[in-house]
């Protein structure tokens, strides 16, 4: 993370998280991040292809040149970038990781700017990640920014940050039964009349079990 807003928002999120996968949506206190609200947003995961803005700061809307509330984040980018973003957010969701993206935007003429986007997972009512806290911050703030809409946007680079250094997929399986993992047993190969069998000793009845190969 390059930008002070991104770093501060991450620190706030991480402090709330503690030793959990992610903080809960209702724990976010706007007054605690009041200085950053014009640059922050809340996303709602409607489905894997729709990430809707529930809230978006004024500076983000001005830079994008549009009202974002109710819009899907993925529809702000071309098909290729939207697919990349969808894949990254899928990992943010399943691993409770933090996504950091660099975006380039321009007006189709002479105005262009680069932005750092951060997406932080939030646990919602079903104890799964269905909300996201994020920020959009210009890397270099040109004096005209906010007065000239930048409707053309593209992803430049992206990375995932795992705050505890591990890959975490258990957030999507909270309160679900642990999958059955069969015991792996040794087997011996038996050949007879051009046929071959794998023989397992034991089994439910205590006798050998064979599988035709």
Phi, psi and omega in degrees: 000127182265327192265145183298322179298315179300314182296317181292319180294320177298315179300317178299312179299315183293323177295319177295322183297317184062233179259016179268171177295318181197155175288166177274152181303318185287350177280345179289119181253110182305328181293336180282342180235030185304323182293341185252356187304322179298342183251006185248165178212163170237127176254149174242129176274105177282313171205185186290346180251002182226115177239099191267136174288119171272324177219148175210132181296157184297322182291330177292313180299320179295317181294322180280342180072031182197158172282125187264337183302128182090347179276155175269132179305320185294334182280358177275355184234165177290172188300317182294313180293324178297321178294319177298313181296319178299318179296318180294319180290330173300320177288322175302319181291312187281332183251358185053041177270173178248130180259133175237126185231148170248129182239139172254137181222146179211168183262004182089358179232252188250357183256128177212155180206157177247147184227149170257127178246132176236138180232122184243130182286146175230138176275135181249207193294332183264018180060031172231162180285113177226000176228158181217133172263137182209174178216153173230117186228131176293137178286317170235126186263096177294153186295336182274353186299132183100343177254338180246113179298146180239082187281347182257118187229144178212148177278137180259313178204165180204156176204160176249142176242127175253107189305327180259007175080005182243161173274125187236114179245359186288347182297330180275357182238019177299135178066017175254154180292138177295130181302144177290128179243105182295147177289134179274122181248150178288150180224158174238150182267131178238130179248137180206124175049055177067006177250157185227136182232149169257123186251124176256129177281147178091232183097182185297326183264357181086000178256167181293144177243140181240146171240129177288129181261000000 
